[in-house]
Amino acid sequence: MIKQQTARNIYNCYSEIINAEKILKEIEDEEKKEKERNENTFDRSDLTNREYYYELGIPSFSNRDSHRIYHLKPTMAKAVLSVHIGDQKARLVELNQIAKLEAEEKEYCGDSVNIPC
């Protein structure tokens, strides 16, 4: 039987992937809308300095403070999200292998799934 913690970790990976992909799509849609607005505007002088940014928050490990940056450019936000999605997908592959071993009632040892006990 698959352990509860493994199932929870798989669920969390899927949730992270889904949420990050949703945010990434929203950023890309907003960029597309902004590009269309710029193309349809005759007087572009007011648009040259208009940029939009994202906020990134990181909670503190001490639970006293969190840290935020407020001017994260869309290209950086997209890069962060893309890397996060890739990491979660890699983790999901590992977790699926662990779940398979657990379902077969084999023991999992070490950092690598390829090393059964």
LINSUL-V741621 format. One record per residue. N is the residue number from 0. SS is DSSP state (h for helix, s for strand, l for the rest). PSI is psi in whole degrees, -180 to 180 (NA if undefined). NEAR is the number of other C-alpha atoms within 12 Angstrom. Layout:
N;SS;PSI;NEAR / N;SS;PSI;NEAR
//
This chain:
0;l;142;16 / 1;l;135;23 / 2;l;150;22 / 3;h;-41;13 / 4;h;-38;15 / 5;h;-45;25 / 6;h;-41;22 / 7;h;-43;17 / 8;h;-39;23 / 9;h;-46;27 / 10;h;-45;20 / 11;h;-40;19 / 12;h;-48;27 / 13;h;-43;26 / 14;h;-44;18 / 15;h;-43;26 / 16;h;-48;26 / 17;h;-47;21 / 18;h;-44;19 / 19;h;-40;27 / 20;h;-37;26 / 21;h;-46;18 / 22;h;-43;24 / 23;h;-43;28 / 24;h;-41;19 / 25;h;-41;19 / 26;h;-46;26 / 27;h;-40;20 / 28;h;-41;16 / 29;h;-39;19 / 30;h;-41;21 / 31;h;-44;15 / 32;h;-42;14 / 33;h;-41;20 / 34;h;-43;18 / 35;h;-40;13 / 36;h;-42;16 / 37;h;-38;20 / 38;h;-29;13 / 39;l;5;12 / 40;l;127;14 / 41;l;-42;11 / 42;l;99;11 / 43;l;2;14 / 44;l;-33;10 / 45;l;-10;11 / 46;l;-13;17 / 47;l;-33;13 / 48;l;3;9 / 49;l;110;13 / 50;l;156;18 / 51;l;151;19 / 52;s;168;19 / 53;s;159;23 / 54;s;137;16 / 55;s;125;20 / 56;s;135;15 / 57;s;119;15 / 58;s;151;13 / 59;l;147;11 / 60;l;-21;9 / 61;l;-3;9 / 62;l;13;9 / 63;l;-41;9 / 64;l;158;11 / 65;s;162;13 / 66;s;139;15 / 67;s;145;14 / 68;s;143;15 / 69;s;-11;15 / 70;s;56;16 / 71;s;117;19 / 72;s;151;19 / 73;h;-37;29 / 74;h;-38;19 / 75;h;-40;18 / 76;h;-42;29 / 77;h;-40;27 / 78;h;-45;20 / 79;h;-46;21 / 80;h;-41;28 / 81;h;-43;26 / 82;h;-42;19 / 83;h;-43;24 / 84;h;-45;26 / 85;h;-43;21 / 86;h;-43;19 / 87;h;-37;28 / 88;h;-39;25 / 89;h;-42;18 / 90;h;-38;26 / 91;h;-39;26 / 92;h;-46;21 / 93;h;-45;23 / 94;h;-37;31 / 95;h;-36;26 / 96;h;-40;26 / 97;h;-45;33 / 98;h;-39;27 / 99;h;-44;23 / 100;h;-42;24 / 101;h;-40;23 / 102;h;-33;18 / 103;l;2;15 / 104;l;38;15 / 105;l;154;20 / 106;l;148;22 / 107;s;127;25 / 108;l;146;14 / 109;l;-168;11 / 110;l;-15;13 / 111;l;137;16 / 112;l;-23;22 / 113;l;2;18 / 114;l;83;14 / 115;s;156;18 / 116;l;NA;13
//
